Every structure is written in structure tokens, then in C-alpha cells.
Amino acid sequence: MKKKKKIKKNSPRFFKQTKSGVAVYSRRALPLAAWTAGYEVASLAADPERRCLVLDTGVSQRWRYGAVAPGAAAAEEASAWEQAKVAAGGLHFLVIQEDDEADVAGLWLLLDRPAPNV
């Protein structure tokens, strides 16, 4: 009988830490989460030209979801976030809550995938 190998929790094969998510803080977190849940959320992307987050829903709908602050630091952060998504194989998340300490009003685990060839 073969002995099974245990994978340590801090092993890179078990968990690779990336910062591939977005937390949205709003006083109206619950209504915003409800509105977001009403759509078939596919992915979230940073659009540095328009300085906003773009939420892809369904097959052909896109929404400006949030503004990104102007400036070089924000552009670098958006670029780093997109690179983290690529490093995670397109896996990213969206979380909505009132503030850092509040309960989560909404959480979506998303995956960027190429469009199918039809």
C-alpha cells in the first residue's frame, strides 16, 4: 500500500497568494450587492483609459462599475491588478461591503476566459 504524500498548506503547489480581487466599500453595500446579483456576472476589468472598473455581465453587456482615481499610482495599481489576474489564470473576485470591518454583502468568484470560437 502506497503512502499518500501530504501537501503542506504553505507549499506553493497548494496555495499561491495573489492580489487578484477588488473590494468595493459603500454605505449602500446591500443594495449594490443586490443589483450586482441581478446580473450574470462574468468578470471585472480595469480600464485605464476611462479610469473605471468594467463589469462584464451575460454575453454582451458591460457596465462601468466604479471610478479609478486619476494619477500614475492608480494606473500602476490597475496594471498590477490585471497582471495578478493573469498570474492566477484569470481567477479573481469581487467583494462588496460597507467597510473593512463590516460583514460581506456580496462575494463573486470570477474567471476571465477567452470567447469561444463559433
Residue pairs with C-beta under 8 A, 6 or more apart in sequence:
7 13
7 14
8 14
9 15
16 87
16 88
18 84
18 87
18 88
19 80
19 81
19 84
20 81
20 84
20 85
20 87
20 88
20 91
20 92
20 93
21 92
21 93
21 94
21 95
22 44
22 53
22 81
22 92
22 93
22 94
22 95
23 95
23 96
23 97
24 32
24 65
24 66
24 94
24 95
24 96
24 97
25 97
25 98
25 99
25 100
26 32
26 96
26 98
27 98
29 96
29 97
29 98
29 102
29 105
29 106
30 105
32 96
32 105
32 106
33 96
33 105
33 106
34 106
36 55
36 94
36 96
36 106
36 108
37 106
39 55
39 57
39 58
39 61
39 63
40 57
40 58
41 55
41 56
41 57
41 94
41 108
41 110
42 56
42 57
42 58
42 110
43 55
43 56
43 90
43 92
43 110
43 111
43 112
44 53
44 54
44 55
44 56
44 65
44 92
44 94
44 110
45 53
45 54
45 56
45 82
45 112
46 52
46 53
46 54
46 68
46 78
46 79
46 81
46 82
47 53
47 54
48 68
48 75
48 78
48 79
50 64
51 67
51 68
51 69
51 70
51 74
52 64
52 65
52 66
52 67
52 68
53 64
53 65
53 66
53 67
53 68
54 62
54 63
54 64
54 65
55 62
55 63
55 64
55 65
55 94
56 62
57 63
68 74
68 75
68 78
84 92
85 91
85 92
85 112
89 111
90 111
90 112
90 113
91 109
91 110
91 111
92 110
92 111
92 112
93 107
93 108
93 109
93 110
94 106
94 107
94 108
94 110
95 104
95 106
95 107
95 108
96 104
96 105
96 106
96 107
97 103
97 104
97 105
98 105
